Amino acid sequence: MSGITGDNPYRSSGVIAAAAGGGGVSWQDIETGSTMTAEAGNGYWIDTSSNACTITLPSSADNGDLIIFADYARNWGTNGIVIDSNGLNYQGDDDSFDVEYGTDGLSVRIVYSGATNGWIPTLDKTVADVPSKGNSEGIFGYGAPNTAITNLVSINI
């Protein structure tokens, strides 16, 4: 699904997506290249199945500018991303080094905080590989009033 999250609060699964502040995030098509230039207000699915990706941030930014990067194919552990802050600070450090992320399933949300600290990650979270299968235990009960019998049932998965 593409478009601005604030305009369409439902993901294709029908589950409500959390809208970002400031009108939402416009999710872009899947990025597979070895380089790309990011723009404020966008979310990017980064597929590093074939190669690492160097991402250049905007050369100018305003307080509150937001960018999100997400590991589309869960390959950042093999082919990670490198963020070039393009002359602006990143977590208070100048642009003399590149920031690397290399964990499978990671999502990174960065927000520009001003010239002193520059871009700051406000979310750096790994998403679980598979959905939860729920509880593998339950209580089985039967009987009549005053004679009920219960038993804890456990399934080894």
Residue, then its C-alpha position, 0 to 999 in steps of 0.5 A: m500500500s502506498g500513500i500518506t499514512g495520515d490520509n489512509p490510516y489502514r494498512s492492506s491487512g485492515v489493521i489501523a496503522a499509527a500515523a506519524g506526527g505532522g500529517g503522516v509519512s508517504w511510503q515510497d516504492i521498494e528501494t533495491g539500489s546500492t544508493m539512494t537519496a532520501e527526502a523528509g516526510n517519506g518512508y522507505w522499504i529498503d531491500t538489500s537482498s542483492n547489495a548494501c545500500t548507501i542512503t544520502l540524507p537531505s543536505s538541509a532540514d527543518n526541525g521535526d523533519l521525519i524519515i523512516f527506513a525499514d528492512y523490507a526483506r530482512n537482509w540488513g544483517t548480510n547487506g546493511i544500510v549506510i546513512d550519509s548525513n550529507g553535511l548535517n549532524y547525526q546524534g550530535d556528531d558531525d558528518s565525518f563518518d557514516v552511520e551503519y545499520g546491519t540487523d535483520g528486520l530493523s526499522v529506523r525512524i529519524v527526526y531532525s532536531g536542529a543544527t546542534n544534534g541534527w538527525i536523531p533516531t527516535l525508533d531503532k527497533t527489530v520486528a519479530d520474524v514471524p507472528s506470534k502463534g498465541n498461547s500454547e496452554g489452556i484450561f480444560g474444564y467440565g462437570a456439574p455445579n459443585t463437582a467441576i474438574t479442571n486441568l491445565v493443558s499444554i502443547n509443546i510446539 
